[in-house]
Amino acid sequence: MMKLTLLLFLFVSQLFGIVDLNNATSSQLLELNGIGKAKAQKIVAYRKINGCFKSVDELARVDGISKKIVASNRLIVITGRCETAKKPIASRLSSLRSVLLDPVNITFVTFMFILTFLEIKTKKDLKSQIVSMGVLGTFVGIFIGLQAFNPDDITNSVNDILEGLKTAFFTSIVGMSLSTILSLREKFTDE
């Protein structure tokens, strides 16, 4: 069913001249306004090095492509499903690094580690507060993702929501993990 949907999407996009930045060949990219052979090759090279485009605006990061060119193509360009077979390890590490170094994540994780340290030192049960901090991070991440949501451009807004969900899941995972570790520590040190 998924393949049928993808084929139908590709047919409709070809019919209406829609260009998918994440899957178009350099010759298909030539259909864009202001894009010649050299710029099309730069787009493909950028995609190989940095992974798929997360938004149409990211196209302006490609050398030689201005915001004006992006604006003139906005109605015929999408960032479709990333069809690369497997992300290169460097790309996965870069993605993990961006999650770990996100200021919101650093803030929540710091508070959770402080609570963990306080529980160990004071012997007071703070596990529920640690989990609560993770859940709060979940709501903050979802809120951040929804700030960039544009109901008029759902296709390109999905990437922004997913970026917020990275924070949401990361803070929950850290909070639940720390609470579980403290519970196991408590159980094994009491016996």
C-alpha positions in Angstrom: 0.0 0.0 0.0 2.9 2.4 0.9 4.5 1.7 -2.5 1.3 2.4 -4.3 0.8 5.7 -2.5 4.4 6.7 -3.3 3.9 5.8 -7.0 0.7 7.8 -7.1 2.4 10.8 -5.4 5.3 10.6 -7.9 2.8 10.5 -10.8 0.8 13.5 -9.6 4.0 15.5 -8.8 5.3 14.8 -12.3 2.0 15.9 -13.7 2.0 19.2 -11.9 5.7 19.8 -12.1 6.4 19.4 -8.4 10.1 18.8 -7.7 11.1 16.8 -4.6 14.4 18.2 -3.3 15.1 15.0 -1.4 14.7 12.6 -4.3 15.1 14.5 -7.5 18.0 13.8 -9.9 20.2 16.7 -11.1 18.3 16.6 -14.4 15.0 16.9 -12.6 16.3 19.8 -10.6 16.9 21.7 -13.9 13.1 22.3 -14.0 13.5 24.8 -11.1 13.7 28.6 -11.8 17.3 29.9 -11.7 18.8 26.4 -11.4 21.3 25.4 -14.1 23.5 22.3 -14.4 26.1 23.5 -11.9 23.6 24.5 -9.2 21.6 21.2 -9.7 24.8 19.3 -9.1 25.5 21.4 -6.0 22.1 20.5 -4.6 22.7 16.8 -5.1 26.2 17.1 -3.6 24.8 19.0 -0.6 22.1 16.3 -0.1 24.8 13.6 -0.2 26.9 15.3 2.4 24.2 16.7 4.7 21.4 14.2 4.2 17.9 15.1 3.1 16.5 18.6 3.2 14.3 19.2 6.2 12.6 22.3 4.8 12.5 24.2 1.5 14.3 27.1 3.1 17.3 24.9 3.7 17.9 25.1 -0.1 19.4 28.5 0.5 22.3 26.9 2.3 23.5 25.4 -1.0 26.3 27.5 -2.4 25.1 29.8 -5.1 21.4 29.5 -4.3 19.9 32.7 -2.9 16.7 33.2 -0.9 15.2 34.9 -4.0 15.7 31.6 -6.0 14.1 29.7 -3.1 11.1 32.1 -3.1 10.6 31.8 -6.8 10.4 28.0 -6.5 8.4 27.7 -3.3 5.2 26.6 -5.0 6.8 23.8 -7.0 9.3 22.4 -4.5 8.7 20.0 -1.7 10.9 18.1 0.7 9.5 14.6 0.3 10.2 11.4 2.2 13.9 10.8 2.4 14.6 7.7 0.2 18.2 7.2 1.0 18.8 3.6 1.8 20.8 4.1 5.0 22.1 7.3 6.6 25.8 7.4 6.7 27.2 7.0 10.2 28.6 10.6 10.2 25.0 11.8 9.5 23.6 9.7 12.4 26.3 10.9 14.8 25.7 14.5 13.7 22.0 14.1 14.4 22.7 12.6 17.8 25.1 15.4 18.5 22.5 18.0 17.6 20.0 16.4 20.1 22.6 16.2 22.9 23.8 19.8 22.4 20.3 21.3 22.0 20.1 24.0 24.7 16.6 22.9 25.8 17.8 19.3 26.2 20.9 20.4 28.1 18.7 22.4 30.5 16.3 19.6 31.3 19.1 17.0 31.6 21.1 19.2 33.9 18.1 19.6 36.2 17.4 15.8 36.1 21.1 15.1 37.0 20.9 17.6 39.9 17.8 15.9 41.2 19.6 12.5 40.9 22.6 13.8 42.8 20.3 15.3 45.5 18.5 12.0 45.9 21.8 10.1 46.3 23.2 12.6 48.8 20.1 13.3 50.9 18.5 9.9 50.6 15.2 11.5 49.8 13.0 10.0 47.1 13.1 12.3 44.1 12.4 9.8 41.4 8.9 11.1 40.7 10.3 14.6 40.3 12.9 13.3 37.9 10.2 11.6 35.8 8.1 14.7 36.0 11.0 16.8 34.7 11.2 14.4 31.7 7.5 14.7 31.1 7.7 18.5 31.3 10.5 18.3 28.7 8.2 16.2 26.5 5.5 18.9 26.6 8.1 21.7 26.0 9.5 19.7 22.9 6.0 19.3 21.5 5.3 23.0 22.1 8.5 24.0 20.3 7.7 21.8 17.4 4.2 23.3 17.1 5.5 26.9 17.0 6.8 26.4 13.5 3.7 24.5 12.3 2.0 26.2 9.3 -1.4 24.7 8.4 -1.1 26.2 5.0 2.2 24.3 4.3 1.7 21.0 6.2 4.2 19.1 4.1 7.1 21.4 5.0 5.9 21.9 8.6 6.2 18.2 9.5 9.9 18.5 9.7 9.7 21.2 12.3 7.3 19.2 14.4 9.7 16.2 14.3 12.6 18.4 15.5 10.5 19.3 18.5 9.6 15.6 19.1 13.4 14.9 19.4 13.4 17.0 22.5 10.2 15.5 23.7 11.4 11.9 23.5 15.0 12.6 24.6 13.9 14.3 27.9 11.4 11.5 28.6 14.0 8.8 28.0 16.6 10.5 30.2 14.1 11.1 33.0 12.7 7.5 33.0 16.2 6.0 32.7 17.6 8.0 35.7 14.5 7.1 37.8 14.9 3.4 36.9 18.6 3.4 37.7 17.9 5.0 41.1 15.2 2.4 41.8 17.6 -0.4 40.9 20.3 1.2 43.0 18.0 1.5 46.0 16.8 -2.1 45.6 20.3 -3.6 45.4 21.8 -1.4 48.2 19.0 -2.2 50.7 19.6 -6.0 50.5 
